[in-house]
């Protein structure tokens, strides 16, 4: 495919934690605040170190009031008398009373209950405030570490870690089911496709599976169409008629024109003219024709109905054409991925032994399979592109179908070579003298197919803007061939041309 400089990196859990700790330490040092306060600030500003610095130095007092970080924490009085908890209103010795920077006293039991409840409520616990309704002082993770149970601390830490990705505008979790990797993306390269370590590729912009060269808007429309009721309605309109009495859609799949609606309606009517069957018989054409319908059709009574049904049928057939090819390439891609896995786990070692070739020299086969998998993905989405390509842009459609056809033909040759030609060397009794020829052929097909698809991707991403130059080249080529043929004919003389 068209090469872009890699503009993202995949983050494991330990990478995320390291980034998180580094950002907290950096903010803590620059602003001369505690790491707990730095983490509160970063969560509020979506883990943007730059944003924290800008806001803090612009108006420190406003930032402190907004996030709940007091400049001068209230120091609890050192008294030996018991203090009253602000929640349960019981009296406790000072060592049983805890407060955050605001100094509002609460017993450890009430604090634990308050923290546990908010943690069980979800990620909102990361923005915890003092239990006093009139106080906005922030509660940091140091209080959670001190008072929460091990189970609650584990939940809180999980929310805390995930917030670094979910609140960060340039990071996202891989959307593959069960994957815990995240992607750190650098904008500006023009390529949204990213590949996770779990082997799943997706679009950073819309988080659907990778879909270059088709834009996110087209993908969204295509996915919606595949799951929408619109195609069901088209099928109903194209393949059924409403019962004249109850209006329930009825499909005629075989047999004569005598239709009987399902209970409780049970109305009997003619499929063609929709008239009551009791008025039909031999005089109207029998069971397999209807003279009344033919007469009414000639008088134009069914023109609009037939036109709508024909349009629905054509629309459905067109959609089915593109969808089946889209789905077929998806199936082929899945099979190619399975075949590649089979090759890596079993057949590569077997082939190495049979052909007396080190596995390191068999990478050309892996490269071929990887190229097939990527090409199947691209080819799949070109059918969604083709479906939405306007019919009136005839030149673009011709150019598109030419590029798609060239790429698809090259891919089929490559796929057949690596799938079928390889078998003779896997099943051989010993080293084959033709294996080097196979290597050259497969490497060549891989390179050629890659070029075909690079041209296809580039053309579609440019909106088929090169269609005029393509048409000019085609016209020039045709003209040259025609001139060449005329010259040869004239050179041979009259009657010298061969036929048959």
N, C-alpha and C positions, 0 to 999 in steps of 0.2 A: 504494500500500500504506500501511498504518498508519505514520506518520512517526515516526522516532526520531532523536534528535540523533546525529550521526556520532561514534562512539566508538572510532575507529581511524585510523591513518594508514599509508600505503604508503611503504616505505623502498626507495630504490635503493641500489646498492652504495656510492656515495659518501656517502649519508646514514648507512648503517650504520657506515662507517669514521669518520665525523665523531662520531657518538654514542660509539663505542668510545674514540676519542682523548680526548673530553671527560671520560668517566668515569675513565679512567686518570689524567688530569691532576688531576681533583678529588680522588681518593683520595690521590695523591702529595702534594698540597699539604696536605690536612687531617692526614694521618698523618706528614708529614715523612719520607717514604721515597722511594726512587728510582722512576721510572716503570716500570722492569723489575720491581721488587718489587711495585708496585701492580698490574701486569697479572697477576702470579702469584696475588695475593690475590683479584682479581676472578674469575679463571677458577675458582678453588677454590670460591668462593661464588656461582657461577652468574651472574656479572656483576651482582650486586645491591649497589649502592653502600651502601644502608642497612644491609644485613646485614653487610658488611665493617666499617662503622663500629661497629655494635653489638657484634660479636664482639671487635674489636680493643680497644675501650675497656673491655670487660668483663674480658678476660684476655689481654693482649698476649703474654705469654710462651707461653701454650698455643697461641695462633694461630700464632706464629712456629715453634714446634716441629711443629705439624701440617702447615703448608704448606712448610716447609723454608727459611725465611728467617732467617739467623743475625743476632743483634743486633750482634755484633762479628766481622766477617769475619776469617778468618785471613790475615795478610799473609805472602806467600812470602818466605823468607830471601834477602837480596841476596848471593848467592855466585857466584863465577866457576867453581866446579867443576860438573861435569856432574851431572844429576839422573836418577833412574831412573823410567821410565814404569811406572805401576801396572797396565798391561794387558799390554804386550809385554815389559816388564822390560829393555828396552834403555836405554842411557844417552844423554842428549841435553844439549846446552848449554841454559842457562836460557831463551833466546829461543824454543826449540822445545817448551817445556813450558808447558801451560796448566792452570789450575784455576779452579773457581768459589769461592764464599765459604768453603767448608770447607777449601781449601788442598790437597786431594789432587792430586798431580801426574800428568798424563797427556800424552803427546806429541800434537802436532797431528794426526798421521796417525790415531792411535787415536780421538781425539775426533771427527774427521770421519767415520770409519767407524761409530762409535757413533751419531752424530746421523743419518747417512744411513739406517741400519737402522731406527731408531725412526720416522723420517718415512715411510719406505716401508711401515711396519706400520700407519699410519693416524693418526687424530686423537689417539691416546694420546700422541703426541710432545709435545703441549702440556703434559703433566704430567711432563716429563722430570726425572730425578733424577741425582745424581752417579753415575758408573759404579762407584764403590766399593760393594760389596754391603752394607757396614755403615753407609753414609752416606745420609741422607735430604735432603741439601741440594738445593734446586731449581735447575734450569738454565733460565735465561730466554732470551728471543729475542735478546738481545745476543750470546750465545755462538753461536747459529745464524747470525746475520748475519755473524759473524767467520769461521766455519769451514766453513759449508755451501756447496755449489755453487749456482749461480744457479737451477738446476732445483729443487733441494731447498728453497731459500729461497722460491721461488714456491709450492711445495706447502704449506710450513709457514705462510706468510702466508694462504693460502687456508683452511687449517684454523682458523687464528687468527680470521679474519674470520667464518667460518661458526659458530664456537663462540659468538659474541656473540648469535646468533639461537637456535641449537640448545640452548644451556644456559640461555637466558633464559626465565623462566616466562611472560612477557607478550608474547613475540614468537614468530612462526612464519613459516616459508617458505610462499609460495603453493604449493599442491600441483599446480598446472597443469604438465603436462610441458614442460620447457625454460624455465620461468619462473624468473628470478633475483631477483624482488622479494620483500620480506618485509613482514609486517604487524605493526605495533605496536598492541596492543589494550588498551583501558582497560575493565576489568570494571565491572559494576554497572548497565548500562543495560537489561538484559533482552533484548537483541537480539544474536544471535550471527552474523548474516549480514554478511559483508564482501565488498567487490568490489575486486579487484586492478586495477592499471593495464593488465594484459594482457587485461582484459575478463572474466576468470574470477571467478565469485562462489562462495564456499564458506562453510561453517559453521565458525566459529572453534573451537567446542567439539569437534566430531568430525572435522573436515577433509573431510567429504564435501561434495558440491556443495550450494549454498544450498538449504534445504528448508523455510523458513517457509511455512506455519504448523505444520508437522508437527514433533514433537519428535525428538531424536536417537535415542531408543530405538525408535520406530516405524520410522524410516529404516533403522536397523541390521537390524531384523527383516525389513523388506521387501526390502532388498538381499540378505540371506542367503537369503530364500525364492526370489528370482528366480534364484539360482545353485545352490540346494540340490538334493539328490537326492529330496527329499520329493515334489515335483511329478512327477518321473519315476515314482516308485512309485505315486502316485495314478493317473497315466495308465495304467500297466501293469495296476493293479488294476481300473480302470474299463473298459479296452478289450481285455483279454486274459484267457485262462484257462490254467492250468498243464496241461501234458501229463500224463495220468493215470499214465504210466510213468516218465518222466524228470523231471517237474515243471518243465520249461523253459516260460517264458511264450510263448503263441502268440496272435497277433492274427488275427482273422477280418475281412477287409476286404470280401469279396464272395463270391457263390457259394452252394453248398449246405452242408449240415451235416456232410458227410463231410470230416474233417480228417486230414492225414497229417503227423506230426512230421518234422522235418528229420533227416538222417543224423547220427550212426549209429543213432538210435533208430528212426525210420521207423514208429512205432506209429500205427495207424489207429483213430480213435475218432469218436464223435458229439459235435459242438460243444455241444449242449444238455444231454444227460445225462452226458456224459463216459464213456459205456460203450463197449466194444469194437464197432467197426463191423461185425464179422463177425456180431454178433447183431442187426443191423438190416436192414431191407428194407421191402418194401411193407406188411407187416403192422404195422410200427411207425410208419408215416407217410411212408415214402419218403425222398427226398433233402432235402426242404425243411421237414420237420416231424418231431416225435418224440413218439409217444404215451407212451412210458416217462417222458419228462421231465414231461409234463403231469400224469400220474398221481402221480409222486413229488412234484411241486410242490404238488398238492392235499393230499397227506399231510404237507406241511410239511418235507420233507427238504432243500429248497433255501432255506428262509426266511433263515437267517443269512448264507449266501453271497450271496444276491441283495441282502440289506439292506446288506452291506458294499460290494458293487459299486455299488449305487445311491448310497450315501453318498460313495464315492470319486468317482463321476461328478459328483454335485452340487457337491462341493468343488472339483473341477477346473474345472467350468463357471463357478463363482463367481469363482475366482482368475483364469481367463482373461478374464472380463468386465472386471475391474478392471485387470488387467495391460495388456490391449490399449488401453484408454483412457489409461492412464499412458504407455505407449510412443507412442501417437498424438500426444499433446500434446508429448512430447519431440521427435518428428519435426517437428511444426508449428513448434515454437520454433526448431529448427535452421534450418528454411527461412526463418523470419522474420528471423533473424540474417543469412542470406545475402541476402535481399531488401533489408534495411537497408543492407548493405555495397554492394550494387549501386546503390541509390539515392544513397548518398553519393559514390560514385566516378564514376557516369555520369549517372543520371537527374535528379539535382537541378539540375545545370547545364543540362541539356536542357529541363527544365520551366521553369526561370527564363527561358530564351530564348524558349520558346514562349508563355508567359503574360506576358512583359514584367514580371516581378516579381523584385526582388532576392532572392538566396538567403537573406539574413538574415530575410526575411519568410516563408520556407517552413519555418521551424523547427517549425511545428505538425504537419507531416508526420513529421518525425523523432521528435517527442514521441509521436505515435501509434504508430509502430513500436516505440519503446522500451517503451511501455506494453503493447503486445501481447506482446513478448518476456518481460516480467516476469510478465504475467498467465498466459501459457502455463506458466511455471515453477510458479507457485502452483497452477494448476489441475491440473497433472500430479501434484503431491504430495497434492492433496485426494483423489485416487483411492486412494492408499496409506492415507490416513486413513480413508476409507470402508470399505476392506477390513477393517480392524481394529476398526471401530465395532461393539460387541456387538449381536447381533440382538435381544436382549430389551429394549434401550433404544429402543423403537419411536418415542417422541416425538422423541428426539434425532435419530434417523435421518430422520424426516420433515422436521424443521427443517433438518438438514444438506443433504438433497437439494433442498430449496426454495432455500436460499442458493446452493448449487452450480449449480443450474439457472438461477437469475437471472443469476449471474455469467457462466456459460458462454454464455447467450443474448446478453448484452451484448457479450461478447468476439467472438462470431461476427459480429455486426453491424458492429463496429468493424473487424474483420479484412477483411470483405468490402468495406467502404467504401474502406479505404486500399489494398487490393489490386486491386480491379476498377474502382471508380469513378475512381481516379486515371488509369487507362489512357486514358480519352477525352481527358484534358487533355495527356497525353504525346504522343498521336498526332494531336492537333489541328493544323490548318494554321497557326493563329494564335491570338491571345488569345481566350478564351471569356468571354462575359458571365456564365456560370454558375460561374466559378471561385470567386468570393466566397461563393456559396451553398455550394459544396463545402467551403470553408474553415470556414464556420460549422457545417456539419453534422459534419465530422470532429472539430473541436475539442469540440463538444458530446458526441459519442459517446465521445471520449477521456476527458472529465470524468466522464460517467455510468458508464463501465466501471470507471474508477478507484474510484469510490464503491462500486460493487458488490463489487469485490474487497477493498476496505478493510473492508467489513462482513463479508465471508466470513472474512478473516484474523483479524479481531478476535474473531469468534464461535468459531472453532476454537481459538484460543489461550486463550480463556476456558473451554474445555471444553464449549461449547454451553450455558453456564449460563443463557442468556436464553430457553431453550426454553419455560419456563412462561409468560413474558410474551408470547411469540410465539403460543402456543396460545390464550391468553386473547384476544389481539387478533383472531386468526382466528375464534374462536368468536363474539366480539362482532360482527365484520363480517358473518358468516354470518347471525347472528340479526337484524341490522339489515336486511339484504337481504330476509330472509324476512318480516319485519314489514311492510316497504315493499310487497312484492308483495301481501300479504294486504289491505292498506289499499286498494291500487289496485283489487283484484278486487271488494272490497265496494263501492267507489265506483261501479263501472261497472254494478253490478246483476247479477242472475242471468242467466246465459246470454250475457253480453256479451263474454266472453273469446274471443280469436281462437286458432285452432289452425292447424297446418301451417306 
